Amino acid sequence: ETALVETDESSVTARFPADPDGALLADLERTNAVELEPRGAITDDLRVYSLRAVGKDDDCVAAIERLRRDDRVRSIELDARRELHNEQSNAQGQR
């Protein structure tokens, strides 16, 4: 019997000391219990990712905190633009 696992997904922006390749992303995923799906680039060193973690919202926050402590990540933040868009879309859908 297969158990259903709830996942949490957030859009994040991240900077790395070096251009992230598939091997780096795969290792970050493995060591931080997340999935990072590249979504695009804002600037040469600022990229947007879809971050998925198992569980509720606080698990995504915990995953971001783990990634912040990883020396291979210069910075990682929730993508405030995307989160604002999602909140507005949800509010309009509930009218």
GUTILUM-370033 format. One record per atom (N, C-alpha, C): residue number from 1; x, y, z. Coordinates in steps of 0.05 Angstrom, whole numbers, padded with zeros to 5 digits, m for minus. Layout:
% GUTILUM-370033
PT  fido       u       v       w
PT   NUM       X       Y       Z
...
//
This chain:
% GUTILUM-370033
PT  fido       u       v       w
PT     1   00017  m00024   00000
PT     1   00000   00000   00000
PT     1   00018   00025   00000
PT     2   00011   00044  m00017
PT     2   00028   00068  m00019
PT     2   00016   00090  m00002
PT     3   00033   00101   00015
PT     3   00025   00123   00032
PT     3   00027   00149   00017
PT     4   00007   00167   00020
PT     4   00008   00193   00008
PT     4   00026   00211   00024
PT     5   00045   00225   00011
PT     5   00063   00243   00024
PT     5   00057   00271   00015
PT     6   00051   00288   00035
PT     6   00045   00316   00028
PT     6   00072   00331   00024
PT     7   00073   00347   00003
PT     7   00097   00363  m00002
PT     7   00090   00392  m00001
PT     8   00109   00408   00006
PT     8   00106   00437   00006
PT     8   00124   00448  m00016
PT     9   00113   00468  m00031
PT     9   00129   00480  m00053
PT     9   00129   00510  m00050
PT    10   00152   00522  m00054
PT    10   00155   00551  m00053
PT    10   00174   00559  m00075
PT    11   00170   00584  m00084
PT    11   00188   00595  m00103
PT    11   00210   00610  m00087
PT    12   00235   00605  m00094
PT    12   00257   00618  m00080
PT    12   00277   00631  m00099
PT    13   00291   00651  m00090
PT    13   00313   00662  m00105
PT    13   00339   00654  m00091
PT    14   00360   00647  m00106
PT    14   00385   00638  m00094
PT    14   00409   00649  m00110
PT    15   00430   00653  m00094
PT    15   00456   00660  m00105
PT    15   00476   00640  m00096
PT    16   00495   00633  m00114
PT    16   00516   00614  m00108
PT    16   00543   00627  m00113
PT    17   00564   00618  m00099
PT    17   00591   00629  m00104
PT    17   00600   00623  m00133
PT    18   00591   00601  m00144
PT    18   00599   00593  m00172
PT    18   00573   00586  m00186
PT    19   00574   00585  m00213
PT    19   00551   00578  m00229
PT    19   00542   00550  m00221
PT    20   00517   00546  m00212
PT    20   00508   00519  m00203
PT    20   00504   00500  m00226
PT    21   00516   00477  m00224
PT    21   00511   00456  m00244
PT    21   00494   00434  m00233
PT    22   00487   00415  m00250
PT    22   00469   00394  m00241
PT    22   00480   00378  m00218
PT    23   00506   00373  m00217
PT    23   00518   00358  m00195
PT    23   00515   00373  m00168
PT    24   00520   00400  m00169
PT    24   00517   00415  m00144
PT    24   00488   00415  m00135
PT    25   00469   00420  m00153
PT    25   00441   00420  m00145
PT    25   00432   00393  m00134
PT    26   00441   00371  m00147
PT    26   00434   00344  m00138
PT    26   00445   00339  m00109
PT    27   00470   00348  m00104
PT    27   00481   00344  m00078
PT    27   00467   00361  m00057
PT    28   00461   00386  m00064
PT    28   00445   00403  m00045
PT    28   00418   00391  m00039
PT    29   00405   00379  m00059
PT    29   00380   00366  m00055
PT    29   00383   00343  m00035
PT    30   00403   00326  m00040
PT    30   00407   00303  m00024
PT    30   00414   00310   00005
PT    31   00432   00329   00009
PT    31   00441   00335   00036
PT    31   00421   00353   00052
PT    32   00403   00366   00038
PT    32   00384   00384   00051
PT    32   00355   00375   00050
PT    33   00350   00351   00039
PT    33   00323   00339   00038
PT    33   00303   00357   00024
PT    34   00311   00367   00000
PT    34   00294   00384  m00016
PT    34   00296   00376  m00045
PT    35   00279   00387  m00062
PT    35   00282   00386  m00091
PT    35   00283   00415  m00100
PT    36   00303   00420  m00118
PT    36   00306   00447  m00129
PT    36   00303   00445  m00159
PT    37   00282   00458  m00170
PT    37   00278   00458  m00199
PT    37   00283   00486  m00210
PT    38   00303   00488  m00227
PT    38   00309   00515  m00238
PT    38   00285   00526  m00254
PT    39   00279   00551  m00249
PT    39   00257   00565  m00263
PT    39   00266   00587  m00281
PT    40   00289   00599  m00275
PT    40   00299   00621  m00292
PT    40   00320   00637  m00277
PT    41   00330   00658  m00291
PT    41   00350   00675  m00280
PT    41   00340   00704  m00280
PT    42   00345   00718  m00258
PT    42   00338   00746  m00256
PT    42   00362   00763  m00265
PT    43   00385   00756  m00255
PT    43   00411   00768  m00263
PT    43   00430   00745  m00268
PT    44   00455   00752  m00274
PT    44   00476   00731  m00279
PT    44   00479   00713  m00254
PT    45   00477   00724  m00230
PT    45   00482   00708  m00206
PT    45   00457   00704  m00189
PT    46   00434   00714  m00197
PT    46   00410   00710  m00181
PT    46   00390   00693  m00197
PT    47   00384   00669  m00186
PT    47   00367   00650  m00201
PT    47   00342   00644  m00185
PT    48   00321   00636  m00199
PT    48   00295   00628  m00187
PT    48   00292   00598  m00188
PT    49   00284   00586  m00166
PT    49   00280   00557  m00164
PT    49   00253   00552  m00152
PT    50   00242   00529  m00159
PT    50   00219   00518  m00145
PT    50   00231   00499  m00124
PT    51   00226   00504  m00099
PT    51   00236   00488  m00077
PT    51   00214   00471  m00066
PT    52   00218   00445  m00065
PT    52   00198   00427  m00054
PT    52   00210   00412  m00029
PT    53   00194   00411  m00008
PT    53   00202   00397   00016
PT    53   00178   00380   00025
PT    54   00183   00358   00039
PT    54   00161   00342   00048
PT    54   00149   00355   00073
PT    55   00122   00357   00074
PT    55   00108   00367   00097
PT    55   00093   00393   00092
PT    56   00089   00407   00113
PT    56   00074   00432   00112
PT    56   00093   00456   00108
PT    57   00082   00480   00109
PT    57   00097   00505   00104
PT    57   00123   00507   00120
PT    58   00121   00500   00146
PT    58   00145   00503   00163
PT    58   00167   00485   00154
PT    59   00161   00464   00140
PT    59   00183   00447   00129
PT    59   00198   00460   00107
PT    60   00184   00476   00090
PT    60   00198   00492   00070
PT    60   00216   00513   00083
PT    61   00205   00526   00104
PT    61   00221   00546   00118
PT    61   00245   00532   00130
PT    62   00242   00509   00142
PT    62   00265   00495   00154
PT    62   00285   00487   00132
PT    63   00275   00479   00109
PT    63   00293   00472   00087
PT    63   00309   00496   00077
PT    64   00296   00520   00076
PT    64   00310   00544   00069
PT    64   00332   00550   00089
PT    65   00325   00547   00115
PT    65   00345   00552   00136
PT    65   00369   00533   00133
PT    66   00364   00507   00127
PT    66   00386   00488   00123
PT    66   00403   00497   00099
PT    67   00390   00506   00078
PT    67   00406   00515   00054
PT    67   00422   00540   00061
PT    68   00412   00557   00078
PT    68   00426   00581   00086
PT    68   00452   00574   00101
PT    69   00451   00552   00115
PT    69   00475   00544   00130
PT    69   00495   00529   00113
PT    70   00488   00522   00089
PT    70   00505   00507   00070
PT    70   00525   00527   00057
PT    71   00551   00522   00061
PT    71   00572   00540   00050
PT    71   00571   00543   00020
PT    72   00558   00524   00006
PT    72   00557   00526  m00023
PT    72   00535   00545  m00033
PT    73   00519   00555  m00015
PT    73   00497   00573  m00021
PT    73   00504   00601  m00010
PT    74   00506   00621  m00028
PT    74   00512   00648  m00018
PT    74   00488   00660  m00004
PT    75   00464   00658  m00017
PT    75   00439   00667  m00004
PT    75   00416   00653  m00017
PT    76   00394   00651  m00001
PT    76   00369   00639  m00011
PT    76   00346   00652   00005
PT    77   00326   00661  m00010
PT    77   00303   00675   00002
PT    77   00278   00666  m00013
PT    78   00255   00668   00001
PT    78   00230   00664  m00012
PT    78   00228   00685  m00034
PT    79   00217   00678  m00057
PT    79   00213   00697  m00079
PT    79   00188   00713  m00073
PT    80   00192   00736  m00060
PT    80   00169   00752  m00051
PT    80   00151   00760  m00074
PT    81   00162   00765  m00098
PT    81   00145   00772  m00121
PT    81   00125   00749  m00127
PT    82   00135   00725  m00128
PT    82   00119   00702  m00134
PT    82   00099   00696  m00112
PT    83   00107   00698  m00087
PT    83   00089   00694  m00065
PT    83   00066   00714  m00065
PT    84   00072   00740  m00071
PT    84   00051   00760  m00072
PT    84   00032   00754  m00095
PT    85   00042   00746  m00118
PT    85   00025   00738  m00141
PT    85   00007   00715  m00134
PT    86   00018   00695  m00120
PT    86   00001   00672  m00112
PT    86  m00021   00680  m00093
PT    87  m00015   00698  m00074
PT    87  m00035   00707  m00055
PT    87  m00057   00722  m00069
PT    88  m00050   00740  m00088
PT    88  m00069   00755  m00103
PT    88  m00087   00737  m00120
PT    89  m00075   00717  m00132
PT    89  m00090   00698  m00149
PT    89  m00110   00682  m00132
PT    90  m00101   00674  m00108
PT    90  m00118   00658  m00090
PT    90  m00141   00676  m00081
PT    91  m00136   00701  m00074
PT    91  m00157   00719  m00065
PT    91  m00178   00724  m00087
PT    92  m00169   00727  m00111
PT    92  m00187   00732  m00133
PT    92  m00204   00707  m00139
PT    93  m00193   00684  m00136
PT    93  m00207   00659  m00141
PT    93  m00228   00653  m00120
PT    94  m00226   00666  m00096
PT    94  m00245   00661  m00075
PT    94  m00269   00680  m00076
PT    95  m00269   00699  m00094
PT    95  m00291   00719  m00095
PT    95  m00316   00707  m00106
//
